[in-house]
Amino acid sequence: MTRTLIVVDVQNDFCEGGSMGVDGGSAVATAIRDTVESGAYDLVIATKDHHIDPGDHFSDDPDFVDSWPPHCVVGTQGEEFHEPIDESMFVDIFRKGEYEAAYSGFEGKDADGLDLATWLRDRDVTTFDVCGIATDYCVRATALDGAREGFSVTVLRPLTAAVADANLPRVEQEFAAAGVTLR
Protein backbone atom coordinates (compact mmCIF):
# COMPACT_ATOMS: atom_id res chain seq x y z
CA MET A 1 0.00 0.00 0.00
CA THR A 2 1.28 3.45 -0.94
CA ARG A 3 1.20 5.88 2.00
CA THR A 4 -0.17 9.14 0.66
CA LEU A 5 -0.48 12.56 2.29
CA ILE A 6 -2.53 15.43 0.90
CA VAL A 7 -1.46 18.84 2.26
CA VAL A 8 -4.33 21.30 1.88
CA ASP A 9 -3.80 25.04 1.28
CA VAL A 10 -0.88 25.84 3.60
CA GLN A 11 -0.50 29.26 2.00
CA ASN A 12 0.58 32.66 3.29
CA ASP A 13 -2.91 34.18 3.16
CA PHE A 14 -4.21 31.41 5.46
CA CYS A 15 -1.47 31.75 8.08
CA GLU A 16 -1.03 34.47 10.68
CA GLY A 17 -0.49 37.83 8.99
CA GLY A 18 -2.28 36.77 5.79
CA SER A 19 -5.53 38.25 4.51
CA MET A 20 -7.43 35.32 6.08
CA GLY A 21 -4.87 34.06 8.58
CA VAL A 22 -6.01 31.44 11.06
CA ASP A 23 -4.55 30.96 14.52
CA GLY A 24 -2.02 28.16 14.47
CA GLY A 25 -1.42 28.22 10.71
CA SER A 26 2.32 28.83 11.02
CA ALA A 27 2.73 26.06 13.61
CA VAL A 28 0.80 23.68 11.36
CA ALA A 29 3.13 24.54 8.46
CA THR A 30 6.16 23.63 10.57
CA ALA A 31 4.57 20.40 11.87
CA ILE A 32 3.63 19.36 8.32
CA ARG A 33 7.17 20.01 7.11
CA ASP A 34 8.50 17.82 9.93
CA THR A 35 6.02 15.06 9.06
CA VAL A 36 6.96 15.16 5.38
CA GLU A 37 10.68 15.12 6.20
CA SER A 38 10.17 12.08 8.46
CA GLY A 39 9.77 9.97 5.32
CA ALA A 40 6.55 8.34 6.57
CA TYR A 41 4.81 8.92 3.22
CA ASP A 42 5.54 7.52 -0.24
CA LEU A 43 3.55 10.25 -2.02
CA VAL A 44 3.03 13.80 -0.77
CA ILE A 45 0.82 16.11 -2.81
CA ALA A 46 -0.63 19.53 -2.15
CA THR A 47 -3.60 21.69 -2.99
CA LYS A 48 -3.55 25.45 -3.39
CA ASP A 49 -6.22 28.09 -3.59
CA HIS A 50 -5.37 29.76 -6.90
CA HIS A 51 -7.77 32.63 -7.54
CA ILE A 52 -7.88 34.82 -10.64
CA ASP A 53 -11.49 36.02 -10.58
CA PRO A 54 -13.64 33.78 -8.39
CA GLY A 55 -16.72 35.99 -8.69
CA ASP A 56 -18.80 36.49 -5.55
CA HIS A 57 -16.43 34.26 -3.55
CA PHE A 58 -14.56 37.57 -2.98
CA SER A 59 -16.36 40.45 -1.32
CA ASP A 60 -15.54 43.88 0.10
CA ASP A 61 -18.22 43.06 2.70
CA PRO A 62 -17.72 39.30 3.26
CA ASP A 63 -20.10 37.14 5.27
CA PHE A 64 -17.30 34.66 6.12
CA VAL A 65 -19.55 31.77 5.10
CA ASP A 66 -19.90 32.03 1.33
CA SER A 67 -17.92 35.21 0.65
CA TRP A 68 -14.47 36.14 1.84
CA PRO A 69 -11.89 38.92 1.58
CA PRO A 70 -9.62 38.54 -1.45
CA HIS A 71 -7.07 35.80 -0.81
CA CYS A 72 -4.60 33.56 -2.64
CA VAL A 73 -4.72 35.72 -5.76
CA VAL A 74 -2.49 34.32 -8.50
CA GLY A 75 0.82 36.16 -8.64
CA THR A 76 0.71 37.48 -5.07
CA GLN A 77 2.78 36.49 -2.06
CA GLY A 78 -0.44 35.41 -0.36
CA GLU A 79 -0.86 32.55 -2.83
CA GLU A 80 2.59 31.10 -2.09
CA PHE A 81 3.15 28.22 0.31
CA HIS A 82 3.89 29.35 3.86
CA GLU A 83 7.45 28.67 4.98
CA PRO A 84 8.79 26.18 5.78
CA ILE A 85 6.47 24.49 3.26
CA ASP A 86 8.06 24.48 -0.19
CA GLU A 87 6.89 23.32 -3.62
CA SER A 88 9.82 20.89 -3.81
CA MET A 89 8.19 18.82 -1.04
CA PHE A 90 5.39 17.67 -3.35
CA VAL A 91 5.22 15.24 -6.25
CA ASP A 92 2.27 17.23 -7.60
CA ILE A 93 0.16 20.31 -6.78
CA PHE A 94 -3.55 20.72 -7.50
CA ARG A 95 -4.67 24.32 -7.98
CA LYS A 96 -8.32 25.20 -7.45
CA GLY A 97 -10.70 28.11 -7.68
CA GLU A 98 -9.39 30.20 -10.56
CA TYR A 99 -12.84 31.43 -11.59
CA GLU A 100 -15.11 30.10 -8.84
CA ALA A 101 -15.17 29.24 -5.18
CA ALA A 102 -13.44 25.91 -4.67
CA TYR A 103 -12.91 24.38 -1.27
CA SER A 104 -12.08 20.76 -2.07
CA GLY A 105 -8.79 19.58 -3.52
CA PHE A 106 -10.95 17.33 -5.69
CA GLU A 107 -12.06 20.47 -7.55
CA GLY A 108 -8.46 21.23 -8.52
CA LYS A 109 -6.26 20.25 -11.42
CA ASP A 110 -2.53 19.76 -11.71
CA ALA A 111 -0.33 21.45 -14.34
CA ASP A 112 -1.26 18.70 -16.83
CA GLY A 113 -4.99 19.26 -16.28
CA LEU A 114 -5.48 16.05 -14.32
CA ASP A 115 -8.00 16.04 -11.48
CA LEU A 116 -7.06 14.69 -8.05
CA ALA A 117 -9.31 11.59 -8.07
CA THR A 118 -7.92 10.43 -11.42
CA TRP A 119 -4.35 11.17 -10.34
CA LEU A 120 -4.78 9.07 -7.18
CA ARG A 121 -6.46 6.18 -9.01
CA ASP A 122 -3.76 6.20 -11.72
CA ARG A 123 -1.27 5.48 -8.91
CA ASP A 124 -3.47 2.81 -7.27
CA VAL A 125 -3.96 4.97 -4.18
CA THR A 126 -6.99 3.78 -2.19
CA THR A 127 -6.31 5.47 1.14
CA PHE A 128 -4.79 8.79 2.13
CA ASP A 129 -4.22 11.15 5.03
CA VAL A 130 -5.21 14.82 4.90
CA CYS A 131 -3.78 17.80 6.78
CA GLY A 132 -3.59 21.57 6.33
CA ILE A 133 -5.77 24.66 6.48
CA ALA A 134 -8.58 25.12 7.29
CA THR A 135 -10.01 22.16 9.18
CA ASP A 136 -13.56 23.45 8.89
CA TYR A 137 -13.44 24.48 5.21
CA CYS A 138 -10.92 23.15 2.69
CA VAL A 139 -9.61 20.22 4.75
CA ARG A 140 -13.24 19.29 5.48
CA ALA A 141 -14.28 19.51 1.84
CA THR A 142 -11.26 17.55 0.61
CA ALA A 143 -11.77 14.77 3.17
CA LEU A 144 -15.51 14.48 2.52
CA ASP A 145 -15.06 14.49 -1.26
CA GLY A 146 -12.35 11.84 -0.92
CA ALA A 147 -14.75 9.63 1.01
CA ARG A 148 -17.51 10.25 -1.59
CA GLU A 149 -15.02 9.21 -4.28
CA GLY A 150 -14.53 5.90 -2.47
CA PHE A 151 -11.17 6.53 -0.82
CA SER A 152 -10.38 5.64 2.78
CA VAL A 153 -9.58 9.01 4.37
CA THR A 154 -7.93 9.99 7.65
CA VAL A 155 -7.68 13.61 8.81
CA LEU A 156 -4.55 14.28 10.87
CA ARG A 157 -6.21 16.65 13.33
CA PRO A 158 -2.98 17.93 15.02
CA LEU A 159 -1.76 18.96 11.55
CA THR A 160 -4.75 21.21 10.86
CA ALA A 161 -5.92 24.67 11.91
CA ALA A 162 -9.52 25.88 11.85
CA VAL A 163 -11.13 29.17 10.90
CA ALA A 164 -13.41 28.76 13.93
CA ASP A 165 -12.98 26.10 16.61
CA ALA A 166 -16.74 26.37 17.25
CA ASN A 167 -17.26 24.66 13.85
CA LEU A 168 -15.23 21.58 14.80
CA PRO A 169 -17.94 19.52 16.57
CA ARG A 170 -20.17 19.77 13.47
CA VAL A 171 -17.26 18.96 11.16
CA GLU A 172 -16.29 15.94 13.27
CA GLN A 173 -19.89 14.69 13.07
CA GLU A 174 -19.77 15.05 9.29
CA PHE A 175 -16.50 13.12 9.18
CA ALA A 176 -17.95 10.32 11.30
CA ALA A 177 -21.09 10.10 9.14
CA ALA A 178 -18.95 9.89 5.98
CA GLY A 179 -16.54 7.31 7.41
CA VAL A 180 -13.62 9.74 7.59
CA THR A 181 -11.27 8.82 10.43
CA LEU A 182 -9.76 11.42 12.76
CA ARG A 183 -6.30 10.77 14.12
C-alpha positions as CSV (number, residue, x, y, z in Angstrom):
1,M,0.0,0.0,0.0
2,T,1.3,3.5,-0.9
3,R,1.2,5.9,2.0
4,T,-0.2,9.1,0.7
5,L,-0.5,12.6,2.3
6,I,-2.5,15.4,0.9
7,V,-1.5,18.8,2.3
8,V,-4.3,21.3,1.9
9,D,-3.8,25.0,1.3
10,V,-0.9,25.8,3.6
11,Q,-0.5,29.3,2.0
12,N,0.6,32.7,3.3
13,D,-2.9,34.2,3.2
14,F,-4.2,31.4,5.5
15,C,-1.5,31.7,8.1
16,E,-1.0,34.5,10.7
17,G,-0.5,37.8,9.0
18,G,-2.3,36.8,5.8
19,S,-5.5,38.2,4.5
20,M,-7.4,35.3,6.1
21,G,-4.9,34.1,8.6
22,V,-6.0,31.4,11.1
23,D,-4.6,31.0,14.5
24,G,-2.0,28.2,14.5
25,G,-1.4,28.2,10.7
26,S,2.3,28.8,11.0
27,A,2.7,26.1,13.6
28,V,0.8,23.7,11.4
29,A,3.1,24.5,8.5
30,T,6.2,23.6,10.6
31,A,4.6,20.4,11.9
32,I,3.6,19.4,8.3
33,R,7.2,20.0,7.1
34,D,8.5,17.8,9.9
35,T,6.0,15.1,9.1
36,V,7.0,15.2,5.4
37,E,10.7,15.1,6.2
38,S,10.2,12.1,8.5
39,G,9.8,10.0,5.3
40,A,6.6,8.3,6.6
41,Y,4.8,8.9,3.2
42,D,5.5,7.5,-0.2
43,L,3.6,10.3,-2.0
44,V,3.0,13.8,-0.8
45,I,0.8,16.1,-2.8
46,A,-0.6,19.5,-2.2
47,T,-3.6,21.7,-3.0
48,K,-3.5,25.5,-3.4
49,D,-6.2,28.1,-3.6
50,H,-5.4,29.8,-6.9
51,H,-7.8,32.6,-7.5
52,I,-7.9,34.8,-10.6
53,D,-11.5,36.0,-10.6
54,P,-13.6,33.8,-8.4
55,G,-16.7,36.0,-8.7
56,D,-18.8,36.5,-5.5
57,H,-16.4,34.3,-3.6
58,F,-14.6,37.6,-3.0
59,S,-16.4,40.4,-1.3
60,D,-15.5,43.9,0.1
61,D,-18.2,43.1,2.7
62,P,-17.7,39.3,3.3
63,D,-20.1,37.1,5.3
64,F,-17.3,34.7,6.1
65,V,-19.5,31.8,5.1
66,D,-19.9,32.0,1.3
67,S,-17.9,35.2,0.7
68,W,-14.5,36.1,1.8
69,P,-11.9,38.9,1.6
70,P,-9.6,38.5,-1.5
71,H,-7.1,35.8,-0.8
72,C,-4.6,33.6,-2.6
73,V,-4.7,35.7,-5.8
74,V,-2.5,34.3,-8.5
75,G,0.8,36.2,-8.6
76,T,0.7,37.5,-5.1
77,Q,2.8,36.5,-2.1
78,G,-0.4,35.4,-0.4
79,E,-0.9,32.6,-2.8
80,E,2.6,31.1,-2.1
81,F,3.1,28.2,0.3
82,H,3.9,29.3,3.9
83,E,7.4,28.7,5.0
84,P,8.8,26.2,5.8
85,I,6.5,24.5,3.3
86,D,8.1,24.5,-0.2
87,E,6.9,23.3,-3.6
88,S,9.8,20.9,-3.8
89,M,8.2,18.8,-1.0
90,F,5.4,17.7,-3.3
91,V,5.2,15.2,-6.2
92,D,2.3,17.2,-7.6
93,I,0.2,20.3,-6.8
94,F,-3.5,20.7,-7.5
95,R,-4.7,24.3,-8.0
96,K,-8.3,25.2,-7.4
97,G,-10.7,28.1,-7.7
98,E,-9.4,30.2,-10.6
99,Y,-12.8,31.4,-11.6
100,E,-15.1,30.1,-8.8
101,A,-15.2,29.2,-5.2
102,A,-13.4,25.9,-4.7
103,Y,-12.9,24.4,-1.3
104,S,-12.1,20.8,-2.1
105,G,-8.8,19.6,-3.5
106,F,-10.9,17.3,-5.7
107,E,-12.1,20.5,-7.6
108,G,-8.5,21.2,-8.5
109,K,-6.3,20.2,-11.4
110,D,-2.5,19.8,-11.7
111,A,-0.3,21.5,-14.3
112,D,-1.3,18.7,-16.8
113,G,-5.0,19.3,-16.3
114,L,-5.5,16.1,-14.3
115,D,-8.0,16.0,-11.5
116,L,-7.1,14.7,-8.1
117,A,-9.3,11.6,-8.1
118,T,-7.9,10.4,-11.4
119,W,-4.3,11.2,-10.3
120,L,-4.8,9.1,-7.2
121,R,-6.5,6.2,-9.0
122,D,-3.8,6.2,-11.7
123,R,-1.3,5.5,-8.9
124,D,-3.5,2.8,-7.3
125,V,-4.0,5.0,-4.2
126,T,-7.0,3.8,-2.2
127,T,-6.3,5.5,1.1
128,F,-4.8,8.8,2.1
129,D,-4.2,11.1,5.0
130,V,-5.2,14.8,4.9
131,C,-3.8,17.8,6.8
132,G,-3.6,21.6,6.3
133,I,-5.8,24.7,6.5
134,A,-8.6,25.1,7.3
135,T,-10.0,22.2,9.2
136,D,-13.6,23.5,8.9
137,Y,-13.4,24.5,5.2
138,C,-10.9,23.1,2.7
139,V,-9.6,20.2,4.7
140,R,-13.2,19.3,5.5
141,A,-14.3,19.5,1.8
142,T,-11.3,17.5,0.6
143,A,-11.8,14.8,3.2
144,L,-15.5,14.5,2.5
145,D,-15.1,14.5,-1.3
146,G,-12.4,11.8,-0.9
147,A,-14.8,9.6,1.0
148,R,-17.5,10.3,-1.6
149,E,-15.0,9.2,-4.3
150,G,-14.5,5.9,-2.5
151,F,-11.2,6.5,-0.8
152,S,-10.4,5.6,2.8
153,V,-9.6,9.0,4.4
154,T,-7.9,10.0,7.6
155,V,-7.7,13.6,8.8
156,L,-4.6,14.3,10.9
157,R,-6.2,16.7,13.3
158,P,-3.0,17.9,15.0
159,L,-1.8,19.0,11.6
160,T,-4.8,21.2,10.9
161,A,-5.9,24.7,11.9
162,A,-9.5,25.9,11.8
163,V,-11.1,29.2,10.9
164,A,-13.4,28.8,13.9
165,D,-13.0,26.1,16.6
166,A,-16.7,26.4,17.2
167,N,-17.3,24.7,13.9
168,L,-15.2,21.6,14.8
169,P,-17.9,19.5,16.6
170,R,-20.2,19.8,13.5
171,V,-17.3,19.0,11.2
172,E,-16.3,15.9,13.3
173,Q,-19.9,14.7,13.1
174,E,-19.8,15.1,9.3
175,F,-16.5,13.1,9.2
176,A,-18.0,10.3,11.3
177,A,-21.1,10.1,9.1
178,A,-18.9,9.9,6.0
179,G,-16.5,7.3,7.4
180,V,-13.6,9.7,7.6
181,T,-11.3,8.8,10.4
182,L,-9.8,11.4,12.8
183,R,-6.3,10.8,14.1
